[in-house]
Amino acid sequence: MAGRYQGKTVYVVGGSQGVGFACARAFAEEGAQLVLFARGGEVLEQARQAVAGCGPGAVAHVLDAADPVAVERVMEEAALQSGPPDVLLNCVGGARPAYFEEIDAERLQETLNWNLLSCWHPVRALLPQIKERGGVIVNTASLAGLIGVFGYTDYSAAKFAVVGFSEALRSELKPFGVHVCVLCPPDTDTPGFAEEEKGKPPETRAVSGAGSLLSPEAVAQSLLAGLARKKFLIIPGHAARWAVRVRRFLPRWVDWFIDRAVRRAQR
């Protein structure tokens, strides 16, 4: 199957569902050989079959990306079986909205493990091969990694960290021909988002409800378009890009909008 990624190997960490799965399919349709990693064996196998059916093929590995020992071992196995990646897409994470005082140290560490370290460990495990070959590293953050939102103190902390990690990594790896970018989608219609909706504080719902809900496929197409243009910061959706620009140039307006939504929810 001809395409922009014909003959390329793409690793997708968190590729069994949601945005990761949609991106895996998009790469497969562009001719890439996919290597999927996720924690769920049955869901992961279903994803592998679906991706293999729309591209040249796919293999899957069960992996907890927050476990550095497991990541080293599984990535070594994957590289021996499928070859090292031309593209590494880290697409693991999720939010559990809550008031700050409800988030204890254990839950904070879980959020950091899930959203930050699950990007960190795969990059570290594969870095020698990526530096030797060149290629692309994509870390998935969130719009909440660019704009802090009520109810997401731990999640925003982790996703802001992913953006900072990616910025520093981009500078370090550019001399080796490695392109690093960060994907920052807004609310997206995924199983993880549906679960997240169940526990949202009313203030969080009021703020986030003002934005549009993207499809995972739209996010995947934005990623491919951003990669084609060698962008560092890839923000899917016109509304999300507009919000980031306004936050940068008119921060007080964004604060006023968020504060007004919170006050209305608290009445």
Rosetta blueprint (number, residue, H / E / L):
1 M L
2 A L
3 G L
4 R L
5 Y L
6 Q L
7 G L
8 K L
9 T E
10 V E
11 Y E
12 V E
13 V E
14 G L
15 G L
16 S L
17 Q L
18 G H
19 V H
20 G H
21 F H
22 A H
23 C H
24 A H
25 R H
26 A H
27 F H
28 A H
29 E H
30 E L
31 G L
32 A L
33 Q E
34 L E
35 V E
36 L E
37 F E
38 A E
39 R L
40 G L
41 G H
42 E H
43 V H
44 L H
45 E H
46 Q H
47 A H
48 R H
49 Q H
50 A H
51 V H
52 A H
53 G L
54 C L
55 G L
56 P L
57 G L
58 A E
59 V E
60 A E
61 H E
62 V E
63 L L
64 D L
65 A L
66 A L
67 D L
68 P H
69 V H
70 A H
71 V H
72 E H
73 R H
74 V H
75 M H
76 E H
77 E H
78 A H
79 A H
80 L H
81 Q H
82 S H
83 G L
84 P L
85 P L
86 D L
87 V E
88 L E
89 L E
90 N E
91 C L
92 V L
93 G L
94 G L
95 A L
96 R L
97 P L
98 A L
99 Y L
100 F H
101 E H
102 E H
103 I L
104 D L
105 A H
106 E H
107 R H
108 L H
109 Q H
110 E H
111 T H
112 L H
113 N H
114 W H
115 N H
116 L H
117 L H
118 S H
119 C H
120 W H
121 H H
122 P H
123 V H
124 R H
125 A H
126 L H
127 L H
128 P H
129 Q H
130 I H
131 K H
132 E H
133 R H
134 G L
135 G E
136 V E
137 I E
138 V E
139 N E
140 T E
141 A L
142 S L
143 L H
144 A H
145 G H
146 L L
147 I L
148 G L
149 V L
150 F L
151 G L
152 Y L
153 T H
154 D H
155 Y H
156 S H
157 A H
158 A H
159 K H
160 F H
161 A H
162 V H
163 V H
164 G H
165 F H
166 S H
167 E H
168 A H
169 L H
170 R H
171 S H
172 E H
173 L H
174 K H
175 P H
176 F H
177 G L
178 V E
179 H E
180 V E
181 C E
182 V E
183 L E
184 C L
185 P L
186 P L
187 D L
188 T E
189 D L
190 T L
191 P H
192 G H
193 F H
194 A H
195 E H
196 E H
197 E H
198 K L
199 G L
200 K L
201 P L
202 P H
203 E H
204 T H
205 R H
206 A H
207 V H
208 S H
209 G L
210 A L
211 G L
212 S L
213 L L
214 L E
215 S L
216 P H
217 E H
218 A H
219 V H
220 A H
221 Q H
222 S H
223 L H
224 L H
225 A H
226 G H
227 L H
228 A H
229 R L
230 K L
231 K L
232 F L
233 L E
234 I E
235 I L
236 P L
237 G L
238 H H
239 A H
240 A H
241 R H
242 W H
243 A H
244 V H
245 R H
246 V H
247 R H
248 R H
249 F H
250 L L
251 P H
252 R H
253 W H
254 V H
255 D H
256 W H
257 F H
258 I H
259 D H
260 R H
261 A H
262 V H
263 R H
264 R H
265 A H
266 Q H
267 R L
